[in-house]
Amino acid sequence: MTPATNERILRGGARFLLGFAQIALVGLSVGALISVGLKPITWILVISATALALISRSIYKGRKAPN
């Protein structure tokens, strides 16, 4: 594999993990909100999910995944 291919694989994996973490934190946030209400853990999960979304938007800026 060429270095460019390795870089694309790493970037794709990082993008996948970031997206997965966002989805997981949103699910956990909703679950915490339903089960415990507006406790500090719920706010931590919500803020973490929001931070990941902002990081993702700043890194990728709506660009499509590279081919």
KEDRENRO-620855 format. One record per atom (N, C-alpha, C): residue number from 1; x, y, z. Coordinates in steps of 0.001 Angstrom, whole numbers, plus 500000, padded with zeros to 6 digits. Example, Ala and Ser with C-alpha at 12.3 -4.5 7.8 and 13.67 -1.06 7.14 Angstrom:
2
1, 513190, 494310, 507800
1, 512300, 495500, 507800
1, 513200, 496700, 507800
2, 512850, 497750, 507080
2, 513670, 498940, 507140
2, 512900, 500030, 507870
//
This chain:
67
1, 500838, 498825, 500000
1, 500000, 500000, 500000
1, 500886, 501243, 500000
2, 500387, 502254, 499359
2, 501130, 503505, 499307
2, 500829, 504339, 500549
3, 501685, 505293, 500853
3, 501419, 506157, 502010
3, 500089, 506907, 501895
4, 499716, 507291, 500667
4, 498435, 507991, 500487
4, 497264, 507075, 500833
5, 497376, 505806, 500472
5, 496312, 504850, 500784
5, 496222, 504637, 502292
6, 497358, 504517, 502942
6, 497368, 504349, 504399
6, 496744, 505560, 505090
7, 497053, 506746, 504585
7, 496491, 507955, 505182
7, 494977, 508003, 505012
8, 494494, 507609, 503832
8, 493045, 507588, 503610
8, 492366, 506577, 504522
9, 493000, 505437, 504723
9, 492429, 504419, 505612
9, 492354, 504947, 507041
10, 493423, 505602, 507511
10, 493426, 506159, 508861
10, 492394, 507270, 509015
11, 492312, 508145, 508027
11, 491333, 509231, 508089
11, 489906, 508684, 508057
12, 489675, 507673, 507230
12, 488350, 507069, 507171
12, 487977, 506402, 508479
13, 488942, 505708, 509077
13, 488688, 505070, 510367
13, 488409, 506091, 511458
14, 489172, 507180, 511451
14, 488955, 508233, 512447
14, 487582, 508874, 512259
15, 487193, 509083, 511010
15, 485888, 509681, 510724
15, 484765, 508749, 511173
16, 484943, 507464, 510929
16, 483953, 506474, 511355
16, 483831, 506463, 512875
17, 484956, 506430, 513588
17, 484924, 506385, 515046
17, 484315, 507650, 515640
18, 484616, 508796, 515040
18, 484031, 510047, 515511
18, 482512, 510025, 515338
19, 482051, 509570, 514185
19, 480611, 509469, 513951
19, 479948, 508481, 514887
20, 480597, 507347, 515104
20, 480053, 506341, 516014
20, 479959, 506897, 517434
21, 480993, 507610, 517868
21, 480988, 508198, 519212
21, 479874, 509225, 519351
22, 479646, 510015, 518304
22, 478553, 510989, 518341
22, 477210, 510287, 518526
23, 476974, 509276, 517729
23, 475702, 508557, 517801
23, 475533, 507885, 519158
24, 476594, 507277, 519656
24, 476524, 506598, 520952
24, 476228, 507595, 522073
25, 476895, 508750, 522044
25, 476664, 509730, 523101
25, 475261, 510328, 523038
26, 474736, 510522, 521854
26, 473361, 511020, 521747
26, 472398, 509993, 522334
27, 472599, 508724, 522013
27, 471750, 507677, 522575
27, 471845, 507612, 524087
28, 473061, 507698, 524591
28, 473244, 507689, 526044
28, 472627, 508922, 526695
29, 472723, 510063, 526014
29, 472137, 511296, 526547
29, 470625, 511177, 526674
30, 469994, 510675, 525628
30, 468537, 510511, 525665
30, 468155, 509491, 526736
31, 468897, 508393, 526808
31, 468620, 507387, 527838
31, 468772, 507940, 529240
32, 469819, 508735, 529458
32, 470026, 509340, 530775
32, 468929, 510345, 531084
33, 468523, 511107, 530089
33, 467457, 512086, 530310
33, 466156, 511399, 530698
34, 465860, 510299, 530038
34, 464626, 509567, 530346
34, 464710, 508883, 531710
35, 465867, 508301, 532023
35, 465951, 507496, 533249
35, 466257, 508307, 534508
36, 467126, 509316, 534425
36, 467497, 510040, 535643
36, 467116, 511514, 535629
37, 466708, 512020, 534478
37, 466327, 513428, 534407
37, 467542, 514320, 534182
38, 467385, 515583, 534552
38, 468452, 516561, 534313
38, 469465, 516566, 535458
39, 470170, 515484, 535587
39, 471239, 515366, 536576
39, 472557, 515759, 535921
40, 473613, 515948, 536697
40, 474909, 516328, 536109
40, 475429, 515343, 535057
41, 475197, 514059, 535228
41, 475682, 513085, 534240
41, 475000, 513291, 532894
42, 473729, 513668, 532931
42, 473012, 513941, 531682
42, 473624, 515134, 530978
43, 473926, 516183, 531726
43, 474538, 517375, 531131
43, 475922, 517058, 530581
44, 476671, 516226, 531267
44, 478004, 515840, 530780
44, 477883, 515112, 529445
45, 476937, 514194, 529353
45, 476736, 513455, 528105
45, 476275, 514377, 526970
46, 475357, 515283, 527274
46, 474857, 516206, 526252
46, 475976, 517128, 525766
47, 476748, 517665, 526686
47, 477844, 518562, 526312
47, 478915, 517806, 525539
48, 479183, 516572, 525922
48, 480168, 515758, 525194
48, 479708, 515473, 523769
49, 478444, 515127, 523603
49, 477906, 514867, 522266
49, 477958, 516136, 521414
50, 477629, 517258, 522017
50, 477681, 518530, 521295
50, 479113, 518882, 520909
51, 480045, 518657, 521810
51, 481454, 518942, 521519
51, 481955, 518080, 520363
52, 481591, 516809, 520355
52, 482005, 515949, 519239
52, 481392, 516393, 517924
53, 480151, 516836, 517970
53, 479511, 517327, 516747
53, 480212, 518580, 516233
54, 480571, 519474, 517137
54, 481282, 520696, 516728
54, 482676, 520382, 516197
55, 483353, 519434, 516817
55, 484678, 519017, 516331
55, 484555, 518424, 514937
56, 483565, 517578, 514751
56, 483351, 516962, 513445
56, 483067, 518018, 512381
57, 482207, 518976, 512704
57, 481883, 520035, 511741
57, 483110, 520874, 511415
58, 483938, 521139, 512419
58, 485115, 521967, 512157
58, 486172, 521218, 511353
59, 486281, 519916, 511538
59, 487282, 519137, 510801
59, 486827, 518891, 509368
60, 485596, 518454, 509193
60, 485148, 517994, 507875
60, 484349, 519025, 507094
61, 483755, 520006, 507756
61, 483044, 521113, 507099
61, 482075, 520651, 506014
62, 481403, 519547, 506230
62, 480403, 519065, 505285
62, 480967, 518423, 504030
63, 482273, 518156, 504005
63, 482868, 517524, 502822
63, 482478, 516062, 502746
64, 482407, 515557, 501551
64, 482133, 514142, 501357
64, 483370, 513331, 501719
65, 483153, 512058, 502007
65, 484271, 511157, 502290
65, 485104, 510985, 501011
66, 486427, 510943, 501173
66, 487273, 510756, 499973
66, 487061, 509378, 499354
67, 487195, 509314, 498058
67, 487014, 508032, 497355
67, 488244, 507179, 497492
//
